[in-house]
Amino acid sequence: MSDKVLVIDDERPTLKMFTLLLSAYGYEVLTAENGLEGVETFRRESPDLVLTDIKMPIMDGIEALKAIKKLNPATEVIVITGHGDMDLAIQALNLDATDFINKPLKREALEKALTRAKERMTIARNSEGQVVLEEKNRAAVIGVRGNVSAMTMPRLTEAFEKAMAMDKEAVLIEFEKNASINGAGITGLTELLRGNAGSGTRVYLAGLSSNFRSVFEALGITRYAELFDQGRETLTDA
């Protein structure tokens, strides 16, 4: 049985393009031309994944996101923002959107967002471990997968405290490609990193998608941790 995806956008050519692309990827595609129609379709069809534009008449994407999350908090909602519209993207993440993609839409960006969403849904269904701590020669490595939210933060905080107690040169928080961070997760992670400032242990963040790197830089989280792009072996001596 194919997965259902609901696309909400007030531009019919955009809906047609999404329908063609997503059908080719094997999804059963539902469409709606504004937020109100989208929420009604969601209530009736219960899709696991929603893509919604932000700026629409009658009910915009932010209000639709709130209503959908109220109906089912576990739904993967990817919002579609204007290029560089970081304020709206952060607002959506604060309302538990799990990802965002920019207009004009690029096929590669859509494919990556869909892949990440599908992997997060699989993790949630299987209840697999989302936070794993490893001890390496020079660093403690915390692996993070799936959605980082208020529910995930206690496990991440516990792993971080254990990592600091290892008294290593550095702590590396390594996000898998499927990882997403909502507003509560961003707030929790910021508080965690701010509390470590001045401890003498360097903290690195690795594996973040370009979207979340932009969000972290815009919010100043990079004041408390460095973004890390190189192979983990250069840091851990694994």
Number of C-alpha atoms within 10 A of each C-alpha: 6 10 12 18 24 26 26 31 26 21 13 12 10 14 19 12 11 22 20 13 16 19 14 10 12 12 17 16 20 19 23 21 20 24 28 20 16 26 23 15 17 24 14 9 13 18 19 18 20 24 24 29 26 25 17 18 13 11 17 19 25 22 15 23 26 16 19 23 16 11 14 14 13 16 21 25 26 25 25 25 23 16 11 11 12 18 12 17 25 22 14 27 24 17 17 25 27 27 26 25 22 19 12 10 15 10 10 9 14 18 14 15 19 20 14 20 25 18 16 22 20 13 17 15 9 9 9 11 13 20 22 15 18 12 15 16 11 17 25 27 23 22 20 23 22 27 25 25 21 16 11 19 19 12 15 25 17 12 21 23 12 14 22 18 10 15 13 17 16 20 26 26 27 21 21 17 19 23 23 26 25 22 20 19 22 24 17 20 19 20 14 17 17 14 11 18 14 9 8 9 15 17 22 19 18 20 20 22 16 9 15 19 16 14 18 19 12 13 14 12 20 18 13 19 21 14 19 17 11 10 9 15 10 9 20 19 10 11
